[in-house]
Amino acid sequence: ASGQPVASPPVSVTIMSPPMLESPVVITGGAAGPVNPSAGESVTVSFYDPVGGSTRITFMTYGGRIVHAVTLVTRANAWNRYRWDLRNRRGNFIAPGVYGVVIRGPGIRARSSFVAGR
């Protein structure tokens, strides 16, 4: 307590990019439960993206086979939407089953799933 200032240890600051957030994802479609592509139903994937930019949405079978993928430019700090008509890369309707949805972009990493029926 001599009235002299006490030296503080050096402080290290690390600047990091925005965190990859598990963002909310809402999948809608299917008037009576599972989405029925042969009845003209589709799915809409809505998700909140805090950063925005080039974002990839991948739809795959439960076994991991990609049936549809798209890259969008999403808005930052906003809900973004993508509507899919449930046609695979060959233009045919997807088979009944459970499908995964993976969304990846500069500030988003999210997953969800839906059921397709007949």
Solvent accessible surface area in square Angstrom, and as a share of the most:
residue,aa,sasa,rsa
1,A,159,1.23
2,S,96,0.62
3,G,78,0.75
4,Q,136,0.60
5,P,129,0.81
6,V,138,0.79
7,A,97,0.76
8,S,93,0.60
9,P,108,0.68
10,P,136,0.85
11,V,129,0.74
12,S,106,0.68
13,V,122,0.70
14,T,106,0.62
15,I,164,0.83
16,M,160,0.71
17,S,91,0.59
18,P,72,0.45
19,P,90,0.57
20,M,96,0.43
21,L,78,0.39
22,E,136,0.61
23,S,11,0.07
24,P,76,0.48
25,V,32,0.18
26,V,72,0.42
27,I,38,0.20
28,T,77,0.45
29,G,40,0.39
30,G,20,0.19
31,A,101,0.78
32,A,95,0.74
33,G,52,0.50
34,P,69,0.43
35,V,6,0.04
36,N,33,0.17
37,P,0,0.00
38,S,70,0.45
39,A,71,0.55
40,G,62,0.59
41,E,40,0.18
42,S,19,0.12
43,V,0,0.00
44,T,32,0.19
45,V,0,0.00
46,S,14,0.09
47,F,0,0.00
48,Y,67,0.25
49,D,0,0.00
50,P,28,0.17
51,V,50,0.29
52,G,8,0.07
53,G,24,0.23
54,S,69,0.45
55,T,0,0.00
56,R,109,0.40
57,I,0,0.00
58,T,18,0.10
59,F,0,0.00
60,M,41,0.18
61,T,27,0.16
62,Y,194,0.74
63,G,79,0.76
64,G,41,0.39
65,R,155,0.57
66,I,71,0.36
67,V,5,0.03
68,H,38,0.17
69,A,25,0.19
70,V,33,0.19
71,T,74,0.43
72,L,41,0.20
73,V,132,0.76
74,T,10,0.06
75,R,144,0.53
76,A,52,0.40
77,N,107,0.55
78,A,22,0.17
79,W,98,0.34
80,N,12,0.06
81,R,162,0.59
82,Y,41,0.16
83,R,159,0.58
84,W,5,0.02
85,D,64,0.33
86,L,0,0.00
87,R,96,0.35
88,N,39,0.20
89,R,162,0.59
90,R,214,0.78
91,G,34,0.33
92,N,85,0.44
93,F,74,0.31
94,I,5,0.03
95,A,57,0.45
96,P,69,0.43
97,G,29,0.28
98,V,69,0.40
99,Y,10,0.04
100,G,19,0.19
101,V,1,0.00
102,V,16,0.09
103,I,1,0.00
104,R,108,0.40
105,G,10,0.09
106,P,60,0.38
107,G,0,0.00
108,I,0,0.00
109,R,87,0.32
110,A,2,0.02
111,R,159,0.58
112,S,39,0.25
113,S,64,0.41
114,F,17,0.07
115,V,71,0.41
116,A,2,0.02
117,G,15,0.15
118,R,160,0.59
